[in-house]
């Protein structure tokens, strides 16, 4: 784990990189539904998007603490980390559960920017976050697995070479625990597309380039099994904890972005011969948001450090995501209110970030499911569903 001074150096370097891609760059992409190919490529070649990959495979060999610093600074700059953040958190599954051959085959190319690992294929239209009830199946057929089923809200799949897919290899009614019988696979998206995999973009409010996936006898090499057959839920869970922590860090960045915007505007905007920030009705909500974001940041740091230490951090990852997403959404709302009608003008950039941060009240896990997790697993109350 890097020292505090090294993390500050990472933050400064990320800020310098992001300054080359000002908010008008992101506004232009938003208007045409574009993907920030050049930004993602530079973030990769600069080493920031591959910080989790061990040095022996061409990465920086750092931890989630450092990855959080990168993602937070990207969001605070006004950029859209959702365009590339999956490469960070999906990496948790590959690093912890990939075999030597898989790591050697994929990690150096990911670190060099030759391959993108940008998608998690888990969510389905009829099961949502009830992951153990997913219906996509993977049936062993000689040297391959034959995959059939459907996924939905799979982000960045059109801009990814690889995907980690979760499918059921044993029926739910034939396993002892409902979390058994699920298996994870590394899917070569380019090879699968048109050969049993169909990708359909979803037109949506949330700026995440999401798609539906349809599998029809799609063949995946048996060597692409990630971890043990039937034990894929554990593989995905490691990725999900990293996902929640990293997205929480992004929300901290969003929150600080909104607070920076709101406090600056409150000092500059004059109405009735005085800056609006002099009015407690403007000043106090911004100050409260600052306190909420700072508190959430502490939980994010705690969860990240526990993850890097190999400690069980499900509760902390969930709480970090919930607290940070709520703090960023509140800060966004206050920023909108501070700017008044100007907040709706795209040239101020606030409404775009407002849309982006809204997603995290829902994904990658809803607030109510986090509360149910805390109630059952931390407070030991009866299961609520």
ABEGO torsion letter per residue (X at the ends): XBBAAAAAAAAAAAAAAAAABBAAAAAAAAAAGBBBAAAAAAAAAAGAAAAABBAAAGBAGBBAAAAAAAAAAAAAAGBBAAAAAAAAAAAAAAAAABBAAAAAAAAAAAAAGABBBABBBABBAAAEABAAABABBBBBBEABBBBBEBBBGBBGAAABABBBBBBBABBAAABABAABGBBBBBBBAAAABGBGBBBBBBBBABBAGBBBBBBBGBBBBAAABBEBBGAAAAAAAAAAAAAAAAAAAAAAAAAAAAAAAAAAAAAABBBGGBBAAABAAAAAAAAAAAAAAAAAAAAAAAAAAAAAAGBBAAAAAAAAAAAAAAAAAAAAAAAAAAAEAAAABAAAGAAAAAAAAAAAAAOABBAAAAAAAAAAAAAGBBBAX
